[in-house]
Protein backbone atom coordinates (compact mmCIF):
# COMPACT_ATOMS: atom_id res chain seq x y z
CA UNK A 1 0.00 0.00 0.00
CA UNK A 2 1.54 3.32 -1.07
CA UNK A 3 0.82 6.37 1.09
CA UNK A 4 2.10 9.93 0.82
CA UNK A 5 3.24 12.18 3.65
CA UNK A 6 1.51 15.38 4.67
CA UNK A 7 3.16 18.47 6.22
CA UNK A 8 5.04 17.95 9.52
CA UNK A 9 4.62 14.16 9.47
CA UNK A 10 6.92 11.49 10.88
CA UNK A 11 7.04 7.79 10.03
CA UNK A 12 5.51 6.74 13.34
CA UNK A 13 2.66 9.24 12.96
CA UNK A 14 2.02 8.05 9.40
CA UNK A 15 2.01 4.38 10.41
CA UNK A 16 -0.32 5.07 13.35
CA UNK A 17 -2.70 7.10 11.18
CA UNK A 18 -2.94 4.39 8.51
CA UNK A 19 -2.65 1.18 10.54
CA UNK A 20 -3.76 2.25 14.01
CA UNK A 21 -0.62 1.02 15.79
CA UNK A 22 3.14 1.33 15.56
CA UNK A 23 4.60 -1.54 17.60
CA UNK A 24 6.99 -3.48 15.38
CA UNK A 25 5.67 -1.89 12.20
CA UNK A 26 7.87 1.23 12.08
CA UNK A 27 10.98 -0.97 12.14
CA UNK A 28 9.67 -3.04 9.22
CA UNK A 29 8.93 0.10 7.20
CA UNK A 30 12.49 1.37 7.77
CA UNK A 31 13.96 -2.03 6.82
CA UNK A 32 12.02 -2.12 3.55
CA UNK A 33 12.70 1.52 2.64
CA UNK A 34 16.37 2.23 3.26
CA UNK A 35 16.07 5.75 1.81
CA UNK A 36 13.77 6.80 4.68
CA UNK A 37 16.61 6.55 7.19
CA UNK A 38 18.55 9.19 5.25
CA UNK A 39 15.72 11.74 5.54
CA UNK A 40 15.11 14.07 8.50
CA UNK A 41 12.63 13.08 11.22
CA UNK A 42 9.99 15.43 9.78
CA UNK A 43 9.48 14.00 6.31
CA UNK A 44 9.15 16.15 3.19
CA UNK A 45 5.63 16.71 1.90
CA UNK A 46 4.49 14.14 -0.65
CA UNK A 47 7.16 11.53 0.17
CA UNK A 48 6.02 8.12 -1.05
CA UNK A 49 6.06 5.47 1.69
CA UNK A 50 5.35 1.80 1.02
CA UNK A 51 3.42 0.09 3.83
CA UNK A 52 3.31 -3.64 3.21
CA UNK A 53 -0.09 -5.30 3.04
CA UNK A 54 1.19 -8.20 5.17
CA UNK A 55 2.05 -5.76 7.96
CA UNK A 56 -1.50 -4.46 7.87
CA UNK A 57 -2.96 -7.95 8.27
CA UNK A 58 -1.32 -8.85 11.59
CA UNK A 59 -2.63 -11.80 13.56
CA UNK A 60 -4.10 -11.02 16.95
CA UNK A 61 -4.51 -13.32 19.92
CA UNK A 62 -8.00 -13.03 21.39
CA UNK A 63 -8.97 -14.11 24.88
CA UNK A 64 -12.45 -15.49 25.32
CA UNK A 65 -13.81 -14.33 28.69
CA UNK A 66 -16.72 -16.77 28.67
CA UNK A 67 -16.90 -20.40 27.56
N, C-alpha and C positions, 0 to 999 in steps of 0.2 A: 504494500500500500504506500503510495507516494503522497507525502504531505508537504506543505510549504510553510515556512516560518512567517510570523507576523512581527511587527515592531516590538523590540525589547523582549524577545523570547529566548529562553534557554532550552537545552535538550530535555531536561527533566520536566519543565513546564509543558513542553510540547507533547511528550510521552504521556504525562498525566491527563492532559486535555483530551487526547485521542483515545487512550486505552483505559484511563481511570485508575491507573496505578503505575508505580515506577520501580518497584522492588525487582531487581534482576534484569529488568528490561533495558534500562539506560546503558548498562554495560554491553549488552548484546548489540544495541544500536551503534555504539562506538566501535565495537569489534568489526562490524560489517561495513562501516563507513569510516575508513581511516582518515579521510580528509576532514572530518568534523573535529578531530583532535587538534588540528592545526589552526582552527578558527578561534576567535575570542569567545568568552563565556556567553555574552549577548550576541546571538547570531545575526548575520545580515538579513535584511528583509527579503523574502522570496527564495531563501535557500531551500533546495530540494532535499528532503530527508526520506529515506526509505525505511519504513517500519514493516518488518516481516509479518506476513499473515499468520505464520505459525506461532509467533510471539503473542499475537492477539488471542489465539485460541488456546490459552493455557488451561490445563486440567486443574480442577479444584477438588479438595477433599471436603465432603460434606459430612456433618455429624447429625444423625437422626436422634432427636430428643425423645421420641416416643416410638415404641415397637408396634 
